[in-house]
Amino acid sequence: MIHVNQQRLWDSLMEMATIGATAHGGSCRLALSDEDVLGRRRFIRWCEEADCEIRIDPIGNVFARRPGTQFDAPAVMCGSHLDTQPLGGRFDGVYGVLAGLEAIRTLNDLGIATRHPIDVVAWTNEEGSRFTPGMMGSAVYAGTLDLDYARARPCMQTGVLLGDELERTGFAGPEREQQMPKAYFEAHIEQGPVLENAGIPIGVVTGVQGIYELDVTVTGFESHAGTTPMSVRKDAMGVAAAMIAAIVEHGHGFDADARVTVGHVACQPNSPSTIPGRVNFSVDVRHPSRPALERLVADIEAICLQRTALRGTSVRVEKVAEYEPVVFDAQCVASVREASAAAGYSYLEMCSGAGHDAVNLSYVAPTAMVFVPCKAGLSHNEAEDADPAHLAQGASVLANLLADCAR
């Protein structure tokens, strides 16, 4: 069995965490921000030191390849993302990238050659905190999202286009990847409390629940807050607030598996003395059942249409991303199970509630995921934390998966 260097993995994670470090111990590396670029360049340097070849595709995905003995064989791939939430943690995404790098370092230390090359990938804009939709880089790679559409997406904070940021940062790569991988494995913190509560170090992920990302725009009419009578106002914020309250309440009452979140709201002109003329908000909708997910989205659209008659406003509901519930490849899942058992680690089979780049990779290659516990199940929070021993155990499972598949 291959066991990674726990201290080296931890040191890499902690060094990466200094880039975009936040006041309360978290990380802020929004996609293609200066902080994200520094993190990417640190990753590239480490990979080059591990004798990897670097490639960058047109959406900015970074591929680090450990060559195999058969140069034209399809790669065995692993990875995740380096971008974070605005007040994110030190492990979400970055763990999967650096666990892959640590696996390669360990194979190098042991002098283990493989027939297939091994790729570690840092996917662009998984979080969707600066540009929507999330999981963008892997979606473009898998062909489920158009490259031109992705490049034309505006930053939610400044309006700058993603394509312009790719050019500014030097991460607009020359050409698309031509060969799909032999298999894809992704290591990740669970982002929930199940493994920690069960006292189990490894989650064998069998699939991911379905996700819709909606973009709702309510249009009213701007006018003076002091001189416009209530009876004639076209208040986009008042109507949007009624929509949001109804949408969230509907999610609470739908069923126990439903997840409905309004996480981003933008108002124009965003002035205390002006009635808002335009409000945009996001709706993140999740469910493990495809029919239930579609019904839930239809209900949300109906709520928006019903509420828009209030105060003479109009509404547009756009689906910016759609991910069906995913069942991972049975053989890859079995390989995760077997590698965990062979290492002597207890494991629990589970479905992921969060979306991951592995969803998009599952459309083009056999795919599976490895979860490790995070403390108190906390993620997307500066206080996100994980046990170094658990992180090393997950990375060791990943190293064995990569080595066995690449042989």
Secondary structure, DSSP 8 states (H G I E B T S, - for coil): -----HHHHHHHHHHHHTTTB-TTS-B---TTSHHHHHHHHHHHHHHHHTT-EEEE-TT--EEEEE--SSTTS--EEEEEE----TTB-SSTTHHHHHHHHHHHHHHHHHT---SS-EEEEEES-SS-SSSSSSSHHHHHHHTSS-HHHHHT-B-TTT--BHHHHHHHHT---SS---S--SEEEEEEE-SSSHHHHHT-SEEEEEEE-EEEEEEEEEE---EETTTS-GGG---HHHHHHHHHHHHHHHHHHH-TT-EEE---EEEES--TTEE-SEEEEEEEEEESSHHHHHHHHHHHHHHHHHHHTGGG-EEEEEEEEEE--EE--HHHHHHHHHHHHHTT--EEEEEESS--HHHHHTTTS-EEEEEE--GGG--SSTT----HHHHHHHHHHHHHHHHHHH-
